[in-house]
Amino acid sequence: MATTHFHALRGPPTGAGGSTTTTAVVQDRYGPAPEGLFRIDRITVPPPGDAEVLVRVHAAGVDRGTWHVMAGLPLPVRLAGFGLRRPKYPNPGRSLAGTVEAVGPGVTDFAPGDQVYGTCNGSFAEHVTVAVDTLAAKPADLTYEQAAAVPVSAVTALQGLRDRGRVRPGQHVLVIGASGGVGTFAVQIAKAFGAEVTGVCSTSKVDLVRSLGADHVIDYTTGDVAHDQRFDVVLDTGGHRSLRRLRRTLTRRGTLVIVGSETGGRWLGGLDRTIRAMLLSPFVSQHLAPLAGSENAADLRVVTELVESGQVVPVIDRTYPLEETATAIRHLLDGRARGKLVVSVSPGGMQSPPSGSTP
């Protein structure tokens, strides 16, 4: 990533006609590797529309979806509105936490100065315009960095367990990828729902998954996920295990929720397994339920309640400055992260975590 004159680019927003100029990560083309893909530049941010607010971003989250938007892969991502030949948005950042600086004419729920978090397009920037239906008040006890880790991953975990898995108290839930971004939230949310939770992770992350409250932990490097126990709900957040293997972990009428599947394929990138699950589900007693997450303020407020009650705590592996966004994404791709990675954006955004806030 080019970082020349980065500090000279910092500064207050200026612009004409109500627009804002701001410092941002900029990506002009798609690419599977973050190295050399980004530059730091000044961009123009349009004024907030009728149902939008202008947010000064203090921190932005990094997740697997960040890579998909950055790479434009698999190709259906481009058809989903992110640009066919080149990126439609300046950068692949999706989640943020920050402060409202201006509101659109139709906005009544937020005012300048409000601390917020949520999702948008292009959050690796000091300022961004955000639709209010993807935004909520930031939990008071979270730092901006902790809050930025929440929106995409925690809402995905919530929807997978509540809407697709329909988890109930006393059920046995298996979370595959329990040490990752979605997985760390899924373990905690499943426990909050009253389930007995088993997490699957690598050897170096067993301690983390136990600290999240998992009742049992399977080290996939030494044990078989498809062991003798059967689960009411299996939430698969990573890898590309076969449907046959995953179904062997379910009870006769259990539910498999497929959150992610990474094969690196250009055309489908793991979506082939999702398609097969959808075709097979009507013909078996088990429910095979691929998840297409929906970013919305209502579910984010549910997550906020779980956070404020102390039942869910974001796990931050590492925080990077804006000019090291490519390094953060590379860390994600290397698969070594324990929990979430975060980019600290605006000066003043960094805060010390409240005592006892990280498991």
C-alpha positions in Angstrom: 0.0 0.0 0.0 1.3 3.5 -0.8 1.6 5.6 2.3 3.6 8.6 1.0 2.3 11.9 2.4 -0.3 10.1 4.4 -0.1 12.5 7.4 -0.4 15.4 5.0 -3.7 14.1 3.8 -5.2 14.2 7.3 -7.3 17.1 8.0 -10.7 18.6 8.6 -13.4 18.0 5.9 -13.7 20.7 3.2 -15.9 20.9 0.2 -18.4 22.8 -1.9 -22.2 22.3 -2.2 -22.4 20.4 1.1 -20.0 17.7 0.0 -17.1 16.6 2.2 -13.5 15.7 1.3 -11.9 13.2 3.4 -8.9 10.8 3.7 -9.7 7.3 2.6 -8.2 4.0 1.4 -8.8 3.9 -2.4 -9.0 0.8 -4.6 -9.2 1.4 -8.4 -9.3 -2.3 -9.5 -10.2 -5.7 -8.2 -7.5 -8.0 -6.9 -7.2 -11.2 -4.8 -4.2 -9.9 -2.9 -4.2 -6.7 -0.8 -0.6 -5.9 -1.4 -0.2 -3.0 -3.9 -3.9 -2.7 -4.4 -4.7 0.3 -2.1 -3.5 3.9 -1.8 -4.4 6.6 0.6 -6.0 9.6 -1.0 -8.5 12.4 -0.6 -12.0 11.6 -1.9 -15.3 13.5 -2.0 -18.2 12.2 0.1 -21.6 13.4 -1.0 -23.9 15.1 1.6 -26.3 12.8 3.4 -29.5 12.1 1.6 -33.0 12.0 3.1 -32.4 8.8 5.2 -28.7 9.1 5.6 -26.1 10.5 8.0 -22.5 11.6 7.6 -20.3 9.7 10.1 -16.8 10.5 11.2 -15.3 7.0 11.3 -13.2 6.2 14.3 -12.7 2.5 13.5 -13.7 -0.1 10.9 -14.0 -3.9 11.1 -12.3 -6.4 8.8 -14.1 -9.6 7.9 -14.1 -12.3 5.2 -16.7 -10.2 3.3 -14.1 -7.5 3.1 -11.9 -9.7 1.0 -14.8 -10.8 -1.3 -15.6 -7.1 -2.0 -11.9 -6.3 -2.5 -11.3 -9.2 -4.9 -14.7 -9.1 -6.6 -14.8 -12.9 -6.1 -16.6 -15.1 -6.6 -17.9 -13.3 -9.6 -21.6 -13.2 -8.3 -20.3 -10.6 -5.8 -19.9 -8.1 -8.7 -23.5 -8.8 -9.8 -24.7 -8.0 -6.3 -24.0 -4.3 -6.9 -20.3 -3.9 -6.1 -19.3 -3.1 -9.7 -18.9 -5.4 -12.7 -15.5 -4.3 -14.1 -14.1 -2.2 -11.3 -15.1 -1.5 -7.7 -18.2 0.7 -7.4 -17.1 2.0 -3.9 -13.7 3.5 -3.0 -12.8 0.7 -0.6 -14.1 -2.7 0.7 -14.7 -1.6 4.3 -18.2 -2.7 5.5 -18.5 -2.1 9.2 -17.8 1.0 11.3 -18.1 2.8 14.6 -17.9 6.6 14.8 -19.7 9.9 15.5 -22.5 11.5 13.5 -21.4 14.8 12.0 -24.4 15.7 9.8 -27.9 14.3 9.2 -30.1 14.2 6.1 -33.3 16.2 6.1 -35.5 13.2 6.9 -33.5 11.8 9.8 -35.0 12.1 13.2 -33.4 9.2 15.1 -29.8 10.6 15.1 -28.2 14.0 15.7 -24.7 15.4 15.3 -22.5 14.1 18.1 -24.2 10.7 18.5 -21.9 7.7 18.8 -23.0 5.1 16.4 -22.0 1.8 14.8 -23.3 -0.2 11.8 -22.6 -1.1 8.2 -22.0 0.9 5.0 -20.0 0.9 1.8 -16.4 2.2 2.1 -15.8 2.3 5.8 -12.0 2.5 5.5 -12.2 6.3 5.4 -12.4 9.2 7.9 -15.9 10.1 6.8 -18.6 8.1 5.1 -22.3 8.5 4.3 -24.4 5.8 6.0 -28.1 4.8 5.6 -29.9 5.0 8.9 -31.5 1.6 8.5 -28.1 0.0 9.0 -27.1 2.1 12.0 -27.6 1.9 15.7 -26.4 3.7 18.9 -23.0 2.4 19.9 -23.0 0.5 23.2 -21.6 2.9 25.8 -19.2 0.4 27.4 -17.5 -0.5 24.1 -14.6 1.3 22.6 -14.9 2.4 19.0 -12.5 -0.4 18.0 -14.6 -3.0 19.9 -17.9 -1.6 18.4 -16.5 -1.7 14.8 -15.9 -5.4 15.2 -19.5 -6.1 15.9 -22.0 -5.2 13.1 -21.3 -7.7 10.3 -20.1 -10.7 12.3 -22.4 -10.5 15.3 -25.5 -9.9 13.2 -24.6 -12.8 10.9 -24.2 -15.1 14.0 -27.5 -13.9 15.4 -29.4 -14.5 12.2 -27.8 -17.9 11.7 -28.7 -19.1 15.2 -32.0 -17.4 15.7 -33.6 -17.2 12.2 -32.1 -20.3 10.5 -31.1 -22.5 13.5 -34.0 -21.5 15.7 -31.9 -22.4 18.7 -33.8 -23.1 21.9 -32.7 -23.6 25.5 -31.2 -27.0 26.2 -30.3 -27.8 22.5 -26.8 -28.9 21.5 -25.2 -26.5 19.1 -21.9 -27.1 17.2 -20.0 -24.0 16.0 -17.4 -24.8 13.3 -14.9 -22.0 13.1 -15.5 -20.9 16.7 -12.4 -18.8 17.0 -13.2 -16.6 13.9 -15.1 -13.4 13.6 -18.6 -14.9 13.3 -17.7 -17.9 15.4 -16.6 -16.0 18.5 -20.0 -14.2 18.5 -21.9 -17.4 17.7 -20.5 -19.2 20.7 -21.6 -16.4 23.0 -25.0 -15.9 21.4 -25.8 -19.6 21.5 -24.9 -19.6 25.2 -27.1 -16.6 25.7 -29.9 -18.6 24.1 -29.5 -21.3 26.6 -27.8 -23.9 24.4 -25.0 -26.4 25.3 -22.2 -25.3 22.9 -19.4 -27.2 21.3 -16.8 -25.1 19.4 -14.4 -26.3 16.7 -11.1 -24.6 16.2 -7.3 -25.3 15.9 -5.0 -26.2 18.8 -3.7 -22.6 19.4 -7.2 -21.3 19.8 -8.7 -23.8 22.1 -8.1 -21.6 25.2 -9.9 -18.7 23.5 -13.0 -20.7 22.6 -13.2 -22.1 26.2 -13.0 -18.5 27.5 -16.0 -17.6 25.4 -18.1 -20.0 27.4 -18.1 -23.1 25.1 -19.0 -26.2 27.1 -16.8 -28.4 24.9 -14.1 -27.7 22.4 -13.0 -29.9 19.5 -9.5 -29.4 18.1 -10.0 -30.2 14.4 -6.3 -30.9 14.0 -6.5 -33.9 16.3 -10.2 -34.8 16.4 -13.0 -35.5 14.0 -15.8 -33.1 13.8 -18.1 -35.9 12.8 -17.7 -37.8 16.1 -20.3 -39.9 18.1 -22.3 -36.9 19.4 -25.2 -35.5 17.4 -26.2 -31.9 17.4 -29.5 -30.1 17.0 -27.9 -27.2 15.2 -24.6 -27.0 13.4 -23.4 -23.5 12.4 -20.6 -23.9 9.8 -18.7 -20.6 9.5 -15.6 -21.8 7.5 -13.9 -24.4 5.5 -15.6 -26.6 2.9 -16.5 -29.8 4.6 -18.8 -32.0 2.6 -22.6 -32.0 3.2 -22.4 -35.8 3.8 -19.8 -35.2 6.6 -21.7 -32.3 8.1 -25.1 -34.2 8.1 -23.4 -37.0 10.1 -23.1 -34.5 13.0 -26.8 -33.7 13.1 -29.7 -35.3 14.8 -32.4 -36.8 12.7 -34.2 -33.5 12.4 -31.3 -31.3 13.1 -30.4 -28.1 11.2 -27.3 -27.2 9.4 -26.7 -23.5 8.9 -24.0 -22.7 6.2 -22.6 -19.3 6.9 -19.4 -19.5 4.8 -17.6 -21.8 2.4 -14.2 -20.8 1.0 -12.7 -22.7 -1.9 -11.0 -19.8 -3.8 -13.0 -20.7 -6.9 -13.5 -17.8 -9.3 -17.0 -18.6 -10.4 -18.7 -19.9 -7.3 -16.1 -19.9 -4.5 -17.9 -22.5 -2.4 -21.4 -21.5 -3.4 -21.7 -24.8 -5.1 -22.1 -26.5 -1.7 -24.8 -24.0 -0.8 -26.7 -24.7 -4.0 -26.5 -28.4 -3.3 -27.7 -27.9 0.2 -30.7 -26.0 -1.0 -31.6 -28.7 -3.6 -31.1 -31.5 -1.1 -33.0 -30.1 1.9 -36.6 -30.8 0.7 -35.8 -34.5 0.4 -34.2 -35.2 3.8 -35.5 -35.0 7.3 -32.7 -32.6 8.3 -33.0 -28.9 7.5 -30.1 -27.6 5.4 -30.2 -23.8 5.7 -27.7 -21.6 3.9 -27.6 -18.1 5.4 -27.8 -14.9 3.3 -27.1 -12.3 6.0 -29.2 -9.1 6.0 -27.6 -5.9 7.4 -30.3 -4.1 9.4 -30.6 -1.8 12.4 -33.2 -3.9 14.1 -31.0 -7.0 14.5 -28.0 -4.7 15.4 -30.1 -3.4 18.3 -30.8 -7.0 19.4 -27.0 -7.5 19.4 -26.6 -4.2 21.4 -28.9 -5.6 24.1 -26.7 -8.8 24.3 -23.6 -6.7 24.6 -25.0 -4.3 27.2 -26.2 -7.3 29.3 -22.7 -8.6 29.3 -23.6 -11.8 27.4 -21.6 -10.9 24.3 -18.1 -9.3 24.3 -16.2 -8.6 21.0 -12.8 -10.4 20.8 -10.2 -8.2 19.1 -7.0 -9.9 17.9 -5.3 -6.8 16.6 -5.9 -3.2 15.6 -4.1 -1.6 12.6 -3.8 2.1 11.5 -5.6 3.1 8.3 -2.4 3.1 6.3 -1.9 -0.6 7.2 -5.3 -1.8 5.9 -3.7 -4.1 3.4 -1.7 -5.7 6.3 -4.9 -6.2 8.3 -6.5 -8.0 5.3 -3.4 -10.1 4.8 -3.6 -11.2 8.5 -7.2 -12.2 7.9 -6.3 -14.3 4.9 -3.4 -16.0 6.7 -6.0 -17.5 9.1 -4.1 -16.8 12.3 -6.5 -14.2 13.8 -8.2 -14.9 17.1 -11.5 -13.1 16.8 -11.7 -9.9 14.9 -9.3 -7.5 13.2 -10.0 -3.8 13.2 -8.7 -0.7 11.4 -8.4 2.4 13.6 -9.2 5.4 11.4 -9.7 8.8 12.8 -7.4 10.4 15.3 -9.0 10.1 18.7 -10.7 6.9 17.8 -8.4 4.7 19.8 -9.5 4.1 23.4 -8.5 1.7 26.1 -10.9 -1.2 26.5 -13.0 -1.1 29.7 -11.7 -3.4 32.4 -12.7 -7.0 31.8 -14.2 -6.4 28.4 -12.2 -9.0 26.5 -12.6 -12.7 27.4 
